[in-house]
Amino acid sequence: MEKIEGNWEGAIKVPNQPLSIIIQFSKDGGKISIPVQGLNDYPLKTVKLTDADLFFDMNIQGITITFDGKVNNDKISGTFVQQGQSFPFELTKGSKEQNEEIEAGDPVQVKLKDGTMQGLLQMPEGKGPFPVMIIIAGSGPTDRNGNSSLLPGKNNSLKMLAENLASQGIVSIRYDKRAIGQNKSLAGKEEDIRFDNFIDDAAAWVQFTKEDQRFSKVGIIGHSEGSLIGMVAANHAKADSFISIAGAGRTIDEVLLEQLETQLPPKLKLEAKDILEKLKQGKQVPTVSAELQFIFRPSVQPYIISWLRYNPQEELAKLTCPVLILNGDRDLQVPIKDAEALHQAKKDSQMLIVKNMNHILKEAPEDREGNIAAYSNPDLSLAKGLIDGIVSFLK
């Protein structure tokens, strides 16, 4: 047990709804926390370590949940099983804060209704005032640097974006979303979280910068899911510009159904479609098949309902500030057609398709394997044309 004693953080890789988990192993067993579900320091029932093989389980309301994996130095990876449904999980030893590199930039914080949110300010050299961009990360447990606990290694895409902007005289503020990293304490209970919470957080950062005389104009850069969050926040907080990078041009129900198409048998696909139809009407679905619990469990349905109220094309059309829509032609997650749909919705926007750029803003080869390998390589530079396109638009 000495081999695994200490704090481990990671996630259960549930499609579109990854669950961040924290596990504390001790000589006598262990405890698990799932912040987004309001579960804190819940005792594990069994912890067995044999060489590199690790098994642990828990019992909640008569339901047994198991984790079966392997320990490889400071990583634990394996399979999570609940009620016959399984998903991969991965854990990294040490807290997120302990594993973070020392970063250039100044810590900043903004007051919210339910607490204080931490961020990182990246300033250029020279005398201001400077334009400032609020950078919003993508979906799931993606931190302010663009790294996800669902993936091995780091890509540091958003960190590199901030550094490159600073070299061009543009300030940025990037932050871990609520329930992630430095802002884990803002998670709250899963049934209380709404899409609007993330919009309000981004809008609060815009307001924060407007009150600081070091900055001239303030804009938002939203990456992936952060694009929809950012465009709504830009409207609410009256930002001076908005940049969408790899943002979906369709509502989340369309995206979900497309992704589930290859993962579910016909009967479950029909149920998923029916559930989404009811959620679009604002109606919760109390009875969900065990196989769909992790995507449509009752506690997450209020969040999905709040998310479904926002159509990216409609929200983008509301903006009166200048808009730039960016996408890579080698993005495996968000195709160019989404950028074109957004551009069509706001015809006075600018659109830039960056050659050879994948979803995490890196230059990637044509083959899928090489493209995905870039997600875990911090040494790869950002795609050529990305920074020039952003700077040209802002200046």
C-alpha angles and dihedrals in degrees: 000000000000088000092066103029113132140041123331128184132189143102147270103242100231110166110262092345106063113180118223112218136187121200128189112198119197137172089269100045129282152269131235131209126193101185098191090055094046091246112144129180093339110178119249113231098215135011117185124176119184112173102303096341115102128187126177134161144181137203120222119178091336094311117120116216119190137196117197117181153126131261116227110177105289095354132082117189132170146104130315117205130192125166092343094310119114136196133172119256133193133193132190122204117247130028120292088250091053092049096049119107119236102267132204112243142068124278112241132176138198129204116240132183091259102035144308124309123211124218142166123243117208112198128190123227119263136043123314168179089175132185112254132208126201108218116210119196127223133258131309123011094342112146131213091274094055094255123133129205086219091070132059116247127357136281097188090204097152092041089054090046090055093047093050092048090051090054087057095050097262122128121216138190118201126178144182109255119243111287090025131098114310091009097050090118090066092064099102120178117324094236090056098051118104133183086241090066089067091046091051091049092055092045090052090057090051090052090046092057093045089062094053116087092207088076131068113187123007126213140168131238112196120189121203107317086006087068094070092041090049098048092052092045090048089057095045095046096036096238118192095231142004131208122191116200117189091340122167115249093202136066118269094252090061091047093047094048091049091052094045092049093088097034104055137059116242096264094053092043088056091049092048090051091049092049092051091049090055092045089052087057090052093252121134120222111222097188117058128165114256091244091059098041095101093054100035105022110152093249093060096043096086088057093050090048090053091047093050091059089073123077111190094215093051094045094049091050089059093063118103095183124089112282131202120192115201130186137160122235089224097050107135093190106042115032125212090255088073092056089047091051091052092047090050090051090055107030095184091059122105118239127201125183107198113216116241093358119141130200095283093051096255130126105257136184122246096253117089095229093054091045093054092045087063089065089073101039116094091179094069113098123232115272115278112257097027099097093036089053093050094045093047090051094048096044 
